[in-house]
Amino acid sequence: MTRSITILGATGSIGASTLDLIRQNREAWDVKALTANCSAKELAALAIEFGAEMAVVGDAACLADLREALSGTSISAEGGAQALCEAASLGADMTVAAIVGCAGLAPVMAAVEQGKCIALANKEALVSAGDILMDAVARHGATLLPTDSEHNAIFQCLDGGELADIRWITLTASGGPFREWSHEQLASAKREQALKHPNWDMGAKITIDSATMMNKGLEFIEAWHLFPVGLDRLRIVVHPQSVIHSMVEYRDGSTLAQLGPSDMRVPIASCLAWPGRMDTSCKALDLPTIGQLTFFEPDEDRFPATKLAREAAHAGGAAPAVLNAANEVAVAAFLDGQITFTQISSLVARTLETRLPPAPTSLAEVLAVDAEARKLAEELREHA
Amino acid sequence: MTRSITILGATGSIGASTLDLIRQNREAWDVKALTANCSAKELAALAIEFGAEMAVVGDAACLADLREALSGTSISAEGGAQALCEAASLGADMTVAAIVGCAGLAPVMAAVEQGKCIALANKEALVSAGDILMDAVARHGATLLPTDSEHNAIFQCLDGGELADIRWITLTASGGPFREWSHEQLASAKREQALKHPNWDMGAKITIDSATMMNKGLEFIEAWHLFPVGLDRLRIVVHPQSVIHSMVEYRDGSTLAQLGPSDMRVPIASCLAWPGRMDTSCKALDLPTIGQLTFFEPDEDRFPATKLAREAAHAGGAAPAVLNAANEVAVAAFLDGQITFTQISSLVARTLETRLPPAPTSLAEVLAVDAEARKLAEELREHA
């Protein structure tokens, strides 16, 4: 049976992995729309290869290039934020939501309103607008399939299970490149050192988030929305090998865990084929060769980011959006050499302590909270 | 909703764990029949405590004691092999089949013929009569819930999944107390050394099977019947901590694993509550305290039992029943000081090589194969 699919963020790494899987099984998929921010030529080539109905660049300034690259084809080319929402509203059976940042919020919501399946890779939708998004999912009867490896692992371990039967959800964390570093070493950690992730090859922002463990903090907030068992049933365990992607413990004492390679094609394939399975070329798990898996309690003294995230979730309302916005400012400042590694978390903490806006009740209000928090974080950084 | 339950083998360790779980939630269960081999007083006390309709001793010689212990109650007391089958035929919603050895075959089959749920703890039913049993399960529409921790783990990891989607099923093995012993050390291993299992507190026969790894060989044959993915998709990995009880790898590269304490109440609770969950008092998994999980390839040179079992499965027909019977004789001979530890596996191998009867097509034929193989193994032992 052919299913239709739209990929929001087709030229990023999630988009590329998704298209790689579709390429292996072309007859199963009818590609409706592909979007990118500005990579017009690359997007046009993909739209032609996959016979998309529509190609959209989020940055309207890149539309001319896209139109030129698609001239002579029947593929409709559009540009701008509203066009991204139109692409998301085409009613594809499956929408892969992989636009990074707050630019992804409105398109995700537009896809949710279609009441179909959404494979969600955009963090902000859940971190900053979790209540609003989950309300919309319930109201429109949409199916949210998490593509993050941790949340996808939990989703797989929960398959057929009831939230009420859960004793614990455990998110695993690699601990990042600085797992064994002292306070003193962390204070003088260099950009290049923070950019070396032990297990995953990712972008700069998320790699720094991994080093501070804010990545796990943001995932904690996401998990709290996706699997509402309550904050006191969610925990983080440091597992440097990143082989176990997360776990669910049931009230009878059984724990189900999902294991796999550090390859995003695995969770994406699980979403694409859900509730079935599809082949990937990912190699089989070889535990005897891996040899050992180790586990540690997180040290929130050296890595306060997960504590900040848990406190933001407890506070609710605007706090998670402020946390996320302040963290983006802080990471950018660290990458620019303006603040030290340990100042990332302290800048986030100070932003949260300084001013907490009222709880947003719409996407527009989420964006306003985000903008205000960024401004505040910048000010706090400049006057530090 | 109250469900009815019969426990075949109520006074053994599986029976005790099952009754412990029922005791926690008495109103959910209506106990139909409890059976034992000969522990008449103990059985009578349980039958009275749980308000059973019927109590049965497999050994008819113990019936008088049972009748005396139940005099003045309305509980019907019966004895003998046929009475065990009658107890199994009462049509309970759930029958826990925990009679050890070939004595359990006919009662298991009687329960299967009711077309209800069977929580299966009897190894011989699958090892020696696997084809016959699985045919009957399919014909009568019965539901077989495996209670062995490994098979229950696979069952949980498979929940909702398709066999066709499986790339690998991995049975984990502790490796037993002799995991790191050399050939020379194994040749002179003492009874008391073999009886010290690192993780589980079990009977003598199964503890020796764990030391030779024949326990894993028998479980391999059971898994092959329960989850017919083919012998080339079943493998064994040595995992000394016994925290991961088994794993299923899907064709997309996702592996699901079940983890838990070394406590049979966990898999039994999973069977009793299936497809839901029930509380147990088993403590939560604490991986940071456990610290590390390690994994090794099995060494079939030092521990040939799993190889013998795999070859018996490949040969099919009577071979698994002969393997099991010869192993029982060999383990008893080792416990009696008649053969050395390494002679256990070689006696099993020689029995299989010497004479393989035709494939049994009925339970009576399975019992005949079993008796013949025991006789042959005894002869080979005496003339070694």
Contacts between the chains, C-beta under 8 A, distances in Angstrom:
chain1	res1	chain2	res2	distance
A	156	B	254	6.2
A	156	B	256	6.4
A	157	B	256	6.9
A	159	B	159	6.6
A	159	B	160	5.3
A	160	B	159	5.3
A	160	B	160	4.8
A	160	B	275	6.9
A	161	B	277	7.3
A	162	B	276	7.2
A	162	B	277	7.3
A	165	B	276	6.9
A	165	B	277	3.8
A	167	B	284	6.2
A	168	B	284	6.2
A	168	B	285	7.9
A	170	B	287	7.8
A	237	B	287	5.7
A	237	B	288	6.0
A	238	B	288	7.7
A	239	B	287	7.6
A	244	B	257	7.7
A	247	B	259	7.3
A	247	B	285	7.8
A	249	B	284	6.2
A	249	B	285	5.8
A	250	B	277	4.8
A	251	B	277	5.5
A	251	B	278	7.2
A	251	B	279	5.0
A	251	B	280	7.5
A	252	B	266	5.9
A	252	B	269	4.1
A	252	B	270	5.8
A	252	B	273	6.8
A	252	B	277	5.2
A	252	B	278	5.7
A	252	B	279	6.8
A	252	B	280	4.8
A	252	B	282	7.2
A	253	B	260	5.3
A	253	B	261	6.1
A	253	B	263	6.9
A	253	B	265	7.4
A	253	B	266	4.3
A	253	B	269	7.3
A	253	B	280	5.1
A	253	B	282	3.3
A	253	B	283	7.4
A	253	B	284	7.5
A	253	B	285	7.7
A	254	B	156	6.2
A	254	B	258	5.9
A	254	B	259	7.8
A	254	B	260	5.3
A	254	B	266	5.7
A	254	B	267	7.9
A	254	B	270	5.8
A	254	B	277	7.7
A	255	B	258	6.9
A	255	B	259	4.2
A	255	B	260	5.8
A	255	B	285	4.9
A	256	B	156	6.4
A	256	B	157	6.9
A	256	B	256	6.2
A	256	B	257	7.2
A	256	B	258	5.7
A	256	B	259	7.7
A	257	B	244	7.7
A	257	B	256	7.2
A	257	B	257	4.7
A	257	B	258	7.8
A	257	B	259	5.9
A	258	B	254	5.9
A	258	B	255	6.9
A	258	B	256	5.7
A	258	B	257	7.8
A	259	B	247	7.3
A	259	B	254	7.9
A	259	B	255	4.2
A	259	B	256	7.7
A	259	B	257	5.9
A	260	B	253	5.4
A	260	B	254	5.3
A	260	B	255	5.7
A	261	B	253	6.1
A	263	B	253	6.9
A	265	B	253	7.4
A	266	B	252	5.9
A	266	B	253	4.3
A	266	B	254	5.6
A	267	B	254	7.9
A	269	B	252	4.1
A	269	B	253	7.3
A	270	B	252	5.8
A	270	B	254	5.8
A	273	B	252	6.8
A	275	B	160	7.0
A	276	B	162	7.1
A	276	B	165	6.8
A	277	B	161	7.3
A	277	B	162	7.3
A	277	B	165	3.9
A	277	B	250	4.9
A	277	B	251	5.5
A	277	B	252	5.2
A	277	B	254	7.7
A	278	B	251	7.2
A	278	B	252	5.8
A	279	B	251	5.0
A	279	B	252	6.8
A	280	B	251	7.5
A	280	B	252	4.8
A	280	B	253	5.1
A	282	B	252	7.2
A	282	B	253	3.3
A	283	B	253	7.4
A	284	B	167	6.2
A	284	B	168	6.2
A	284	B	249	6.1
A	284	B	253	7.5
A	285	B	168	7.9
A	285	B	247	7.8
A	285	B	249	5.8
A	285	B	253	7.8
A	285	B	255	4.8
A	287	B	170	7.8
A	287	B	237	5.7
A	287	B	239	7.6
A	287	B	295	3.8
A	288	B	237	6.0
A	288	B	238	7.7
A	288	B	295	4.9
A	288	B	296	5.4
A	288	B	297	4.5
A	290	B	295	6.7
A	291	B	294	6.6
A	291	B	295	6.4
A	292	B	292	5.2
A	292	B	293	6.7
A	292	B	294	4.7
A	292	B	295	7.2
A	293	B	292	6.6
A	293	B	293	4.5
A	293	B	294	7.9
A	293	B	295	7.9
A	294	B	291	6.5
A	294	B	292	4.7
A	294	B	293	7.9
A	295	B	287	3.8
A	295	B	288	4.9
A	295	B	290	6.7
A	295	B	291	6.4
A	295	B	292	7.2
A	295	B	293	7.9
A	296	B	288	5.4
A	297	B	288	4.5
